[in-house]
């Protein structure tokens, strides 16, 4: 149950961070994707959450596809 809280908090932060990142510092898509991917990896390592690289990439795709407005 605690892991679900971490994941929920992460997803909320990821959406907010992605929105702010796109609005304030637009970069090439690949650069932005790499930064998001690294942030997800650091978060998962810090909280001992095991995700494969494919799952991280899918999560980032979902965040990028989210309708933020």
Backbone as JSON, one array per atom type, in Angstrom:
{
  "sequence": "XXXXXXXXXXXXXXXXXXXXXXXXXXXXXXXXXXXXXXXXXXXXXXXXXXXXXXXXXXXXXXXXXXXXX",
  "N": [[0.83, -1.19, 0.0], [2.0, 1.19, 0.73], [3.78, 1.56, -1.37], [2.04, 2.15, -3.43], [1.24, 4.71, -2.74], [3.64, 6.08, -3.12], [3.96, 5.76, -5.87], [1.7, 7.09, -6.83], [2.24, 9.7, -5.92], [4.55, 10.16, -7.34], [3.63, 10.05, -10.01], [1.9, 12.28, -10.08], [3.76, 14.32, -9.56], [5.42, 13.94, -11.76], [3.78, 14.6, -13.94], [3.24, 17.3, -13.36], [5.87, 18.31, -13.35], [6.65, 17.71, -15.97], [4.91, 19.35, -17.41], [5.68, 21.93, -16.53], [8.35, 21.88, -17.34], [8.14, 21.73, -20.13], [6.83, 24.12, -20.67], [8.56, 26.11, -19.62], [11.22, 25.61, -20.39], [11.78, 24.77, -23.24], [13.15, 22.17, -25.12], [14.93, 20.04, -27.39], [13.05, 17.15, -28.32], [14.23, 14.61, -27.8], [16.22, 15.24, -25.92], [14.66, 16.17, -23.8], [13.2, 13.85, -23.24], [15.27, 12.14, -22.39], [16.07, 13.45, -20.03], [13.72, 13.23, -18.48], [13.57, 10.47, -18.27], [15.9, 9.88, -16.84], [15.25, 11.16, -14.43], [13.07, 9.63, -13.56], [14.36, 7.18, -13.16], [16.17, 7.84, -11.06], [14.33, 8.48, -9.02], [13.02, 6.01, -8.68], [15.19, 4.39, -7.9], [15.89, 5.65, -5.5], [13.65, 5.13, -3.92], [13.52, 2.43, -3.93], [12.02, 1.1, -5.94], [11.21, -1.17, -8.37], [11.5, -1.0, -11.75], [11.46, -1.84, -15.17], [13.5, -0.73, -17.92], [11.89, -0.48, -20.15], [9.35, -0.18, -18.97], [9.73, 2.27, -17.71], [10.12, 3.91, -19.95], [7.57, 3.63, -21.12], [6.01, 4.81, -19.14], [6.93, 7.45, -19.27], [6.12, 8.05, -21.87], [3.35, 7.98, -21.45], [3.05, 10.15, -19.68], [3.89, 12.24, -21.32], [1.89, 12.14, -23.22], [-0.3, 12.89, -21.8], [-3.15, 14.94, -21.24], [-2.67, 17.98, -20.28], [-3.77, 20.49, -20.02]],
  "CA": [[0.0, 0.0, 0.0], [2.91, 2.33, 0.77], [4.33, 1.74, -2.71], [1.01, 2.8, -4.24], [1.33, 6.14, -2.42], [4.84, 6.6, -3.79], [3.71, 5.8, -7.31], [0.74, 8.18, -7.06], [2.95, 10.97, -5.74], [5.47, 10.3, -8.46], [2.89, 10.38, -11.23], [1.47, 13.67, -9.97], [4.96, 15.16, -9.73], [5.91, 13.8, -13.13], [2.91, 15.38, -14.81], [3.5, 18.72, -13.08], [7.22, 18.61, -13.81], [6.68, 17.7, -17.44], [4.22, 20.54, -17.88], [6.55, 23.09, -16.28], [9.53, 21.76, -18.18], [7.79, 22.07, -21.51], [6.47, 25.54, -20.75], [9.63, 27.03, -19.24], [12.53, 25.36, -21.01], [11.62, 23.84, -24.35], [14.37, 21.62, -25.71], [14.65, 18.97, -28.36], [12.29, 16.06, -27.72], [15.11, 13.56, -27.3], [16.86, 15.74, -24.7], [13.64, 16.18, -22.75], [12.91, 12.45, -22.91], [16.39, 11.62, -21.6], [16.01, 14.04, -18.69], [12.61, 12.6, -17.77], [13.94, 9.08, -18.03], [16.87, 9.9, -15.74], [14.54, 11.54, -13.21], [12.3, 8.46, -13.14], [15.31, 6.19, -12.65], [16.65, 8.3, -9.76], [13.24, 8.34, -8.07], [12.82, 4.58, -8.42], [16.34, 3.92, -7.12], [15.81, 6.22, -4.15], [12.54, 4.52, -3.18], [13.61, 0.98, -4.13], [10.94, 0.64, -6.81], [11.82, -1.86, -9.5], [10.86, -0.87, -13.05], [12.37, -2.08, -16.29], [13.69, 0.44, -18.78], [10.71, -0.4, -21.0], [8.27, 0.38, -18.16], [10.05, 3.69, -17.53], [9.83, 4.57, -21.23], [6.13, 3.67, -21.29], [5.51, 5.81, -18.2], [7.26, 8.76, -19.83], [5.2, 8.25, -23.0], [2.03, 8.29, -20.88], [3.11, 11.51, -19.14], [3.96, 13.16, -22.44], [0.61, 12.11, -23.93], [-1.38, 13.35, -20.91], [-3.73, 16.23, -21.57], [-2.35, 18.76, -19.08], [-4.58, 21.71, -19.97]],
  "C": [[0.87, 1.26, 0.0], [3.5, 2.63, -0.62], [3.33, 2.44, -3.62], [1.01, 4.31, -3.98], [2.51, 6.79, -3.11], [4.58, 6.76, -5.29], [2.73, 6.93, -7.65], [1.41, 9.54, -6.95], [3.9, 11.21, -6.91], [4.74, 10.72, -9.73], [2.4, 11.82, -11.22], [2.63, 14.63, -10.18], [5.49, 15.11, -11.15], [5.09, 14.63, -14.11], [3.17, 16.88, -14.62], [4.87, 19.13, -13.59], [7.32, 18.65, -15.33], [6.03, 18.95, -18.01], [5.1, 21.78, -17.71], [7.78, 23.06, -17.17], [9.27, 22.15, -19.62], [7.5, 23.56, -21.65], [7.67, 26.47, -20.54], [10.94, 26.81, -19.98], [12.39, 24.36, -22.16], [12.97, 23.44, -24.95], [13.95, 20.61, -26.77], [13.95, 17.82, -27.64], [13.15, 14.98, -27.12], [15.79, 13.99, -26.01], [15.88, 15.73, -23.53], [13.33, 14.77, -22.3], [14.03, 11.85, -22.06], [16.37, 12.17, -20.18], [14.9, 13.41, -17.86], [12.95, 11.16, -17.38], [14.94, 8.99, -16.86], [16.2, 10.23, -14.41], [13.72, 10.36, -12.67], [13.22, 7.42, -12.53], [15.83, 6.58, -11.27], [15.58, 8.12, -8.69], [13.05, 6.88, -7.69], [13.97, 4.0, -7.6], [16.26, 4.39, -5.68], [14.76, 5.52, -3.29], [12.46, 3.01, -3.37], [12.41, 0.42, -4.88], [11.58, 0.05, -8.06], [10.96, -1.71, -10.75], [11.9, -1.19, -14.12], [12.5, -0.8, -17.1], [12.47, 0.64, -19.69], [9.54, 0.21, -20.23], [8.49, 1.88, -17.92], [9.72, 4.45, -18.81], [8.32, 4.68, -21.47], [5.5, 4.71, -20.37], [5.76, 7.21, -18.74], [6.36, 9.06, -21.03], [3.81, 8.64, -22.5], [1.99, 9.72, -20.35], [3.13, 12.52, -20.28], [2.64, 13.24, -23.19], [-0.54, 12.66, -23.09], [-1.85, 14.73, -21.33], [-3.63, 17.08, -20.32], [-3.27, 19.98, -18.95], [-5.95, 21.48, -19.44]]
}
